[in-house]
């Protein structure tokens, strides 16, 4: 017998926490190295997400 049921869907919480974490990481990078480093990091993350999306198709 399995009385546990199904696991809750934490997708929305994961997306929100990704946004919160990326925000404080960008603020820390900005404080240490400046806006250009934040822009470069954001561009790299965007490229990585795009690459992952292309691989899933």
C-alpha positions in Angstrom: 0.0 0.0 0.0 1.2 3.5 -0.9 -0.4 6.1 1.5 2.0 8.9 0.6 0.1 10.3 -2.4 1.7 12.5 -5.0 4.5 15.0 -4.5 3.6 18.7 -4.7 4.5 20.7 -7.7 7.3 23.1 -6.8 7.9 24.5 -10.3 6.6 28.0 -9.5 8.6 28.2 -6.3 11.7 27.1 -8.2 11.2 29.8 -10.8 10.6 32.5 -8.2 13.7 31.5 -6.2 15.8 31.5 -9.3 14.8 35.1 -9.9 15.6 36.1 -6.3 18.9 34.4 -6.4 19.9 35.8 -9.8 19.0 39.3 -8.5 21.3 39.2 -5.5 24.1 37.6 -7.5 23.8 40.4 -10.1 23.9 43.0 -7.3 27.0 41.4 -5.8 28.7 41.3 -9.2 27.7 44.9 -9.8 29.2 46.0 -6.5 32.4 44.2 -7.0 33.1 44.5 -10.8 30.6 46.9 -12.2 27.7 47.1 -14.7 29.7 45.7 -17.6 30.4 42.5 -15.7 26.7 42.1 -14.9 25.7 42.6 -18.5 28.3 40.1 -19.6 27.1 37.6 -17.0 23.5 38.1 -18.0 24.4 37.6 -21.7 26.2 34.4 -20.8 23.2 33.1 -18.8 20.9 34.0 -21.6 23.0 32.1 -24.1 23.2 29.1 -21.8 19.4 29.0 -21.4 19.0 29.3 -25.1 21.4 26.5 -25.7 19.5 24.3 -23.2 16.2 25.2 -24.9 17.6 24.3 -28.4 18.9 20.9 -27.1 15.5 20.0 -25.7 13.8 20.3 -29.2 
